[in-house]
Each structure stands twice: as C-alpha cells, then as structure tokens.
C-alpha cells in the first residue's frame, strides 16, 4: 500500500495502481486495480466467486500479499456434498460482472502503458478451498460424482468469463491452478489427466479460437506434467521457480520441454 501510494499518488486505486506499476517498470500484469487491504479482517458471505451457497462461508483477509482464504466452510462431511446447495449465478450476471471488472482494469492499465492480461482459475484451487484438503481427498475416492459436478460448475463459470475475455481481444490470458509444490505434483497426475485437464481445455477453447496466447500458472515443480500442459494448449508457463529450475537442469528432457513450451 505504501509503495503504491508513494509512486502512484493518493488518488483512487484506478489511477494510483497502474501509475505505480509503470514507475516500477512492470510492463504487464494480471492483477486488479484495488488497493491491498491495510488491516486484517474477517467476513461472512454465502458467495464464493460465481457460486452461491445456501449456507455461509467465513473468509479471512490479511494485509501481507493481500491474501484471503476460507477459515470456515459449510462443507465438513461427504454428506454435505449431497445436501448443501452450491449453484452458479445466472449466466448474464456472470458475464456482466466479469465484463465490468476486466474492461475497467484493461482501460486503467493501458492508460499507463501497462498490458493487462486477465487470469482465469479455480477449478482445482476453488474446489479444494471449498472442501478443504481432507474432504477433497476423501471425495476423490468416495464421492467422485459429486466432486466432478462441483468442478464442472466452477469450470462453467470460467468458460463464460473466457468467452468475455475472447471478445475483448486480450494479447494473452492466464489460467491458474496450483497443482505442484517445490518437489513435484500435489495431486495424482492420473486424476489431473482424467478429471481436471478436459475441463481446463474447455475453458481456454474460446481464447485459442481467437489466437490469444494462454499462459498456465502453477507454483512448484511441474516435472513429469509439462508435456500435458503443452498438449492442453498452453503457450507459456508462469512462474519457473528457481528451486524447480535448478532441479530441471539436471534432466535434459524436462528442460527441453520447458523451452519448447516457452518458445513455440
């Protein structure tokens, strides 16, 4: 917050944030134009992204890195997956809200010569946030149909947003799901290939049709899954963590795949 106001001034976030980015030499971003939170807070809502739940979630927001997460989810047991309603907002509402947000960001950053690339996400990150890791793992083996339906609902929302992005002709759009940590994948690659990858491919399809570059974001070491990322249609990778890159240097095949993804 202090850096942004020091460099961008103390006017609205819509003016200050892009100006600060330009002065910092940032030429492209997927971020928004809100000031980061200045204090820790907790709030309760029945909405998670484009989903509405019949019960409430409790979120916590902390100033450090503007991080927020669910501290209390209504989904505690496998039965909750069947009993608690969680449905997408109407399509026109998703379209309108997303168009307003991204077009506002695009205009604001472009005024300062900063390229804005939207970021789609949440098929896995959102599902795990809603359920928690323990219930997510149990559902994979004991309630796969309900887990699949939840992932499909999130994917349907991101697909609507992708169509909006395609019409706005972004030079690039990012899709993000954290599927790895520094030593490798966090999730069974068979599950990723069977359940997750087909949904992601549907999400990015309208972008690929418009020849918009689509970048994939995941923290961690993606060795062993980079070929899959290429086959899914992604044009770039973000980020390449130093610890993962150091590991990949010892494996010529994996390094070749990273280079192929970045250069094609």
VEXNUGU-628045 format. One line per 4 residues: number of its first residue (from 1); their letters; for each residue x negated, z negated, y negated of C-alpha. Coordinates in steps of 0.5 Angstrom, whole numbers, plus 500, padded with zeros to 3 digits. Example, Ala and Ser with C-alpha at 12.3 -4.5 7.8 and 13.67 -1.06 7.14 Angstrom:
// residues 2
1> as> 475 484 509 | 473 486 502
***
This chain:
// residues 264
1> xxxx> 500 500 500 | 495 498 495 | 490 504 496 | 497 509 496
5> xxxx> 499 506 489 | 491 506 487 | 491 513 488 | 498 516 487
9> xxxx> 500 511 482 | 506 506 482 | 512 511 481 | 516 513 487
13> xxxx> 514 514 494 | 516 521 494 | 511 522 488 | 505 517 490
17> xxxx> 504 518 497 | 503 526 497 | 498 525 491 | 494 519 494
21> xxxx> 494 524 501 | 491 529 496 | 486 525 493 | 484 522 500
25> xxxx> 482 529 502 | 488 529 507 | 490 537 508 | 496 536 513
29> xxxx> 500 530 515 | 506 529 520 | 507 522 516 | 513 521 512
33> xxxx> 514 519 504 | 516 512 505 | 511 506 502 | 509 502 508
37> xxxx> 512 495 509 | 509 490 505 | 511 484 509 | 514 482 516
41> xxxx> 521 483 517 | 526 483 523 | 532 486 523 | 538 488 528
45> xxxx> 542 494 529 | 546 498 534 | 542 504 533 | 535 507 536
49> xxxx> 533 514 533 | 539 518 534 | 542 514 539 | 548 509 538
53> xxxx> 549 503 543 | 555 498 544 | 550 492 543 | 545 491 538
57> xxxx> 537 492 538 | 532 487 535 | 526 490 531 | 520 487 528
61> xxxx> 516 491 523 | 509 488 521 | 505 491 515 | 499 493 519
65> xxxx> 499 500 520 | 507 500 519 | 508 498 526 | 515 497 528
69> xxxx> 518 495 535 | 523 492 539 | 523 485 540 | 530 484 544
73> xxxx> 533 490 547 | 540 489 551 | 537 492 557 | 535 487 561
77> xxxx> 537 489 568 | 539 495 572 | 546 494 572 | 545 494 564
81> xxxx> 543 501 565 | 550 503 568 | 554 498 564 | 552 499 557
85> xxxx> 554 505 553 | 548 509 549 | 550 515 547 | 547 521 542
89> xxxx> 550 521 535 | 554 528 533 | 550 534 533 | 552 536 526
93> xxxx> 550 529 524 | 543 529 527 | 542 536 524 | 544 534 517
97> xxxx> 540 527 517 | 534 531 520 | 534 537 515 | 534 532 509
101> xxxx> 528 528 512 | 524 533 513 | 525 538 508 | 524 532 503
105> xxxx> 517 531 506 | 516 538 506 | 517 539 499 | 514 533 496
109> xxxx> 507 534 500 | 507 542 498 | 507 540 491 | 500 536 492
113> xxxx> 498 542 497 | 498 538 503 | 501 541 509 | 507 537 512
117> xxxx> 508 538 520 | 514 535 523 | 513 530 529 | 518 530 535
121> xxxx> 517 525 540 | 520 519 544 | 523 522 551 | 518 517 554
125> xxxx> 516 512 549 | 523 511 547 | 526 510 554 | 520 505 555
129> xxxx> 522 502 548 | 529 501 550 | 528 499 557 | 521 495 557
133> xxxx> 516 497 562 | 518 492 567 | 525 495 567 | 523 502 566
137> xxxx> 518 502 573 | 524 499 577 | 529 504 574 | 524 510 577
141> xxxx> 525 507 584 | 532 504 584 | 536 508 578 | 533 514 578
145> xxxx> 539 518 576 | 541 513 570 | 533 513 568 | 534 521 568
149> xxxx> 540 521 564 | 537 517 559 | 531 521 558 | 536 527 558
153> xxxx> 540 524 552 | 533 523 548 | 531 530 549 | 537 533 547
157> xxxx> 537 530 540 | 529 532 540 | 532 539 542 | 537 539 536
161> xxxx> 531 537 531 | 526 542 534 | 532 548 532 | 532 545 525
165> xxxx> 524 545 524 | 524 552 527 | 529 554 522 | 524 551 516
169> xxxx> 518 555 519 | 513 550 519 | 506 552 521 | 506 547 526
173> xxxx> 510 542 529 | 507 536 533 | 510 533 540 | 508 526 541
177> xxxx> 509 521 547 | 503 516 549 | 502 518 557 | 495 515 557
181> xxxx> 490 509 556 | 483 510 555 | 481 510 562 | 487 515 564
185> xxxx> 494 516 565 | 499 510 565 | 504 514 569 | 504 517 575
189> xxxx> 503 525 574 | 508 527 579 | 513 523 575 | 511 527 569
193> xxxx> 511 533 572 | 518 533 575 | 522 529 570 | 518 529 563
197> xxxx> 515 536 563 | 521 540 564 | 525 536 558 | 519 537 553
201> xxxx> 518 544 555 | 526 545 553 | 525 541 546 | 519 545 544
205> xxxx> 522 552 546 | 525 554 539 | 519 553 536 | 515 557 541
209> xxxx> 520 563 540 | 518 563 532 | 511 563 534 | 510 556 531
213> xxxx> 504 552 533 | 506 546 537 | 501 540 538 | 501 535 543
217> xxxx> 500 528 541 | 498 522 546 | 493 517 546 | 488 516 551
221> xxxx> 484 520 556 | 488 526 559 | 483 528 564 | 487 531 570
225> xxxx> 493 533 566 | 490 537 561 | 492 544 565 | 499 541 565
229> xxxx> 499 540 557 | 497 548 557 | 502 550 562 | 507 546 558
233> xxxx> 506 551 552 | 502 547 547 | 497 550 542 | 493 543 540
237> xxxx> 491 536 542 | 491 530 538 | 487 526 538 | 481 526 542
241> xxxx> 479 519 542 | 471 518 542 | 471 514 549 | 475 519 552
245> xxxx> 471 525 550 | 465 521 552 | 468 521 559 | 470 528 559
249> xxxx> 463 531 557 | 460 529 564 | 466 533 567 | 465 540 565
253> xxxx> 471 543 568 | 475 538 564 | 471 539 558 | 472 547 559
257> xxxx> 480 545 559 | 480 541 552 | 476 547 549 | 481 552 552
261> xxxx> 487 548 549 | 484 548 542 | 481 555 542 | 487 559 545
***
